[in-house]
Amino acid sequence: MASINDVFNELQAVNSALAQIHADGIAETNATDQVKVSVDQVKASVDTLDADVKAGFNATVNGLTTIALIEIEAAKLLFHLTQQADTMICALEHISENTCGILTQATIQTQLQESMREDLGVVRRISEFAHPDAALENQRLAKLNDKIEECCPPDRPRPACEYKPCTSPSPVERPDLPKIGRQPPHIG
């Protein structure tokens, strides 16, 4: 049979074991509290990172929107330049056609004038020899005509061609570009 000392020793052992269990429980609670603090710190860091990622994404979207607006204005300018180039091509085609026509006519007229010069000289000399009185009258009439033309010049003939301008675009307005400011990145 166990003595009271034995029971007392057993109670002391149980008490010591309970004290150890209690100390272990407190240590475990402290460790759990430290883990909770660490988890809270990680959560705060993740929340900050999440906010930074959202801010970065918003800044990226804003930047891409700005680039898109600039590209729209660039496309408008490119279209205007294309219209101007079409107008210049049209004007150059008119110049080319008119130059070709002038050159053709000048060549024809030069050939005709060269062949007529000699023939007209011969006809004039023959007429003056055959009708000297008419040649003198012709000179007198030429002088009178010169005086009349000084006072009342004759109507000038209409030009062979009239310029028809090509349609051209209206002047381009200043592009409506978005304002791009240097903004520091949002952190936090």
C-alpha contacts under 8 A as a table, 3 or more apart, distances in Angstrom:
res1	aa1	res2	aa2	distance
2	A	5	N	7.97
2	A	6	D	5.85
2	A	7	V	6.88
3	S	6	D	5.08
3	S	7	V	6.40
4	I	7	V	4.91
4	I	8	F	5.87
5	N	8	F	4.84
5	N	9	N	5.90
6	D	9	N	5.04
6	D	10	E	6.06
7	V	10	E	4.96
7	V	11	L	6.05
8	F	11	L	4.97
8	F	12	Q	6.06
9	N	12	Q	4.91
9	N	13	A	6.12
10	E	13	A	4.96
10	E	14	V	6.09
11	L	14	V	4.92
11	L	15	N	5.87
12	Q	15	N	4.95
12	Q	16	S	5.96
13	A	16	S	4.98
13	A	17	A	6.04
14	V	17	A	4.93
14	V	18	L	6.03
15	N	18	L	4.95
15	N	19	A	6.06
16	S	19	A	5.01
16	S	20	Q	6.18
17	A	20	Q	4.98
17	A	21	I	6.10
18	L	21	I	4.91
18	L	22	H	5.95
19	A	22	H	4.93
19	A	23	A	6.07
20	Q	23	A	5.00
20	Q	24	D	6.01
21	I	24	D	4.99
21	I	25	G	6.04
22	H	25	G	5.01
22	H	26	I	6.25
23	A	26	I	5.09
23	A	27	A	6.08
24	D	27	A	4.97
24	D	28	E	5.99
25	G	28	E	5.01
25	G	29	T	6.08
26	I	29	T	5.00
26	I	30	N	6.11
27	A	30	N	5.03
27	A	31	A	6.06
28	E	31	A	4.94
28	E	32	T	5.99
29	T	32	T	4.97
29	T	33	D	6.06
30	N	33	D	4.98
30	N	34	Q	6.19
31	A	34	Q	5.04
31	A	35	V	6.22
32	T	35	V	5.01
32	T	36	K	6.13
33	D	36	K	4.95
33	D	37	V	6.21
34	Q	37	V	5.03
34	Q	38	S	6.19
35	V	38	S	4.99
35	V	39	V	6.00
36	K	39	V	4.94
36	K	40	D	6.00
37	V	40	D	5.04
37	V	41	Q	6.17
38	S	41	Q	5.03
38	S	42	V	6.20
39	V	42	V	5.04
39	V	43	K	6.05
40	D	43	K	4.95
40	D	44	A	6.10
41	Q	44	A	5.05
41	Q	45	S	6.18
42	V	45	S	4.99
42	V	46	V	6.05
43	K	46	V	4.97
43	K	47	D	6.01
44	A	47	D	5.01
44	A	48	T	6.14
45	S	48	T	5.05
45	S	49	L	6.05
46	V	49	L	4.92
46	V	50	D	5.93
47	D	50	D	4.96
47	D	51	A	6.18
48	T	51	A	5.09
48	T	52	D	6.14
48	T	188	G	5.69
49	L	52	D	4.98
49	L	53	V	6.04
49	L	188	G	7.72
50	D	53	V	5.10
50	D	54	K	6.15
51	A	54	K	5.11
51	A	55	A	6.09
51	A	188	G	6.76
52	D	55	A	5.03
52	D	56	G	5.97
52	D	186	H	6.93
52	D	187	I	5.63
52	D	188	G	6.09
53	V	56	G	4.98
53	V	57	F	5.98
54	K	57	F	5.03
54	K	58	N	6.12
55	A	58	N	5.06
55	A	59	A	6.11
55	A	186	H	6.42
55	A	187	I	7.90
56	G	59	A	5.01
56	G	60	T	6.07
56	G	185	P	7.62
56	G	186	H	7.44
57	F	60	T	4.98
57	F	61	V	6.16
58	N	61	V	5.05
58	N	62	N	6.10
59	A	62	N	5.01
59	A	63	G	6.04
60	T	63	G	4.98
60	T	64	L	6.09
61	V	64	L	5.08
61	V	65	T	6.07
62	N	65	T	5.03
62	N	66	T	6.21
63	G	66	T	5.08
63	G	67	I	6.24
64	L	67	I	4.99
64	L	68	A	6.10
65	T	68	A	5.01
65	T	69	L	6.25
66	T	69	L	5.13
66	T	70	I	6.26
66	T	178	P	6.25
66	T	180	I	7.72
67	I	70	I	5.07
67	I	71	E	6.15
68	A	71	E	5.04
68	A	72	I	6.24
69	L	72	I	5.11
69	L	73	E	6.45
69	L	177	L	6.74
69	L	178	P	6.87
70	I	73	E	5.21
70	I	74	A	6.16
70	I	177	L	5.74
70	I	178	P	7.12
71	E	74	A	4.87
71	E	75	A	6.09
72	I	75	A	5.10
72	I	76	K	6.37
73	E	76	K	5.02
73	E	77	L	6.29
73	E	175	P	5.82
73	E	176	D	6.81
73	E	177	L	6.88
74	A	77	L	5.08
74	A	78	L	6.09
75	A	78	L	4.97
75	A	79	F	6.12
76	K	79	F	5.13
76	K	80	H	6.27
77	L	80	H	5.02
77	L	81	L	6.17
77	L	172	V	7.38
77	L	175	P	7.86
78	L	81	L	5.06
78	L	82	T	6.15
79	F	82	T	5.01
79	F	83	Q	6.33
80	H	83	Q	5.09
80	H	84	Q	6.30
80	H	169	P	7.06
80	H	172	V	6.82
81	L	84	Q	4.97
81	L	85	A	6.12
82	T	85	A	5.02
82	T	86	D	6.23
83	Q	86	D	5.07
83	Q	87	T	6.32
83	Q	168	S	7.07
83	Q	169	P	6.21
84	Q	87	T	5.04
84	Q	88	M	6.25
84	Q	168	S	6.37
84	Q	169	P	6.43
85	A	88	M	5.03
85	A	89	I	6.15
86	D	89	I	5.10
86	D	90	C	6.22
87	T	90	C	5.10
87	T	91	A	6.27
87	T	166	C	5.97
87	T	167	T	6.38
87	T	168	S	5.50
88	M	91	A	5.07
88	M	92	L	6.09
89	I	92	L	5.04
89	I	93	E	6.13
90	C	93	E	5.08
90	C	94	H	6.40
90	C	166	C	6.24
91	A	94	H	5.12
91	A	95	I	6.27
91	A	165	P	7.27
91	A	166	C	6.24
92	L	95	I	4.97
92	L	96	S	5.99
93	E	96	S	4.99
93	E	97	E	6.07
94	H	97	E	5.17
94	H	98	N	6.04
95	I	98	N	5.17
95	I	99	T	5.91
96	S	99	T	5.14
96	S	100	C	6.13
97	E	100	C	5.23
97	E	101	G	6.24
98	N	101	G	5.07
98	N	102	I	6.06
99	T	102	I	5.11
99	T	103	L	6.07
100	C	103	L	5.17
100	C	104	T	6.15
101	G	104	T	5.12
101	G	105	Q	6.16
102	I	105	Q	5.16
102	I	106	A	5.90
103	L	106	A	5.06
103	L	107	T	6.10
104	T	107	T	5.27
104	T	108	I	6.32
105	Q	108	I	5.06
105	Q	109	Q	5.93
106	A	109	Q	5.11
106	A	110	T	5.91
107	T	110	T	5.21
107	T	111	Q	6.29
108	I	111	Q	5.30
108	I	112	L	6.27
109	Q	112	L	5.03
109	Q	113	Q	5.94
110	T	113	Q	5.11
110	T	114	E	6.08
111	Q	114	E	5.27
111	Q	115	S	6.33
112	L	115	S	5.26
112	L	116	M	6.00
113	Q	116	M	4.99
113	Q	117	R	5.86
114	E	117	R	5.33
114	E	118	E	7.24
115	S	118	E	6.29
115	S	119	D	6.90
116	M	119	D	5.08
116	M	120	L	5.81
117	R	120	L	5.31
117	R	121	G	6.21
118	E	121	G	5.21
118	E	122	V	6.39
119	D	122	V	5.23
119	D	123	V	6.28
120	L	123	V	5.02
120	L	124	R	5.99
121	G	124	R	5.15
121	G	125	R	6.21
122	V	125	R	5.31
122	V	126	I	6.20
123	V	126	I	5.13
123	V	127	S	6.09
124	R	127	S	5.07
124	R	128	E	6.07
125	R	128	E	5.14
125	R	129	F	6.15
126	I	129	F	5.24
126	I	130	A	6.02
127	S	130	A	5.06
127	S	131	H	5.79
127	S	132	P	7.78
127	S	135	A	7.67
128	E	131	H	5.20
128	E	132	P	5.08
128	E	134	A	7.37
128	E	135	A	5.42
129	F	132	P	5.79
131	H	134	A	5.30
131	H	135	A	6.42
132	P	135	A	4.99
132	P	136	L	6.40
133	D	136	L	5.24
133	D	137	E	6.28
134	A	137	E	4.92
134	A	138	N	5.93
135	A	138	N	4.98
135	A	139	Q	6.33
136	L	139	Q	5.15
136	L	140	R	6.34
137	E	140	R	5.06
137	E	141	L	6.16
138	N	141	L	5.10
138	N	142	A	6.12
139	Q	142	A	5.07
139	Q	143	K	6.39
140	R	143	K	5.27
140	R	144	L	6.42
141	L	144	L	5.01
141	L	145	N	6.08
142	A	145	N	5.03
142	A	146	D	6.21
143	K	146	D	5.10
143	K	147	K	6.48
144	L	147	K	5.20
144	L	148	I	6.26
145	N	148	I	5.01
145	N	149	E	6.04
146	D	149	E	5.17
146	D	150	E	6.29
147	K	150	E	5.14
147	K	151	C	6.66
148	I	151	C	5.27
148	I	152	C	5.87
148	I	153	P	7.37
149	E	152	C	4.91
149	E	153	P	4.34
149	E	154	P	6.66
150	E	153	P	6.07
159	P	162	E	6.84
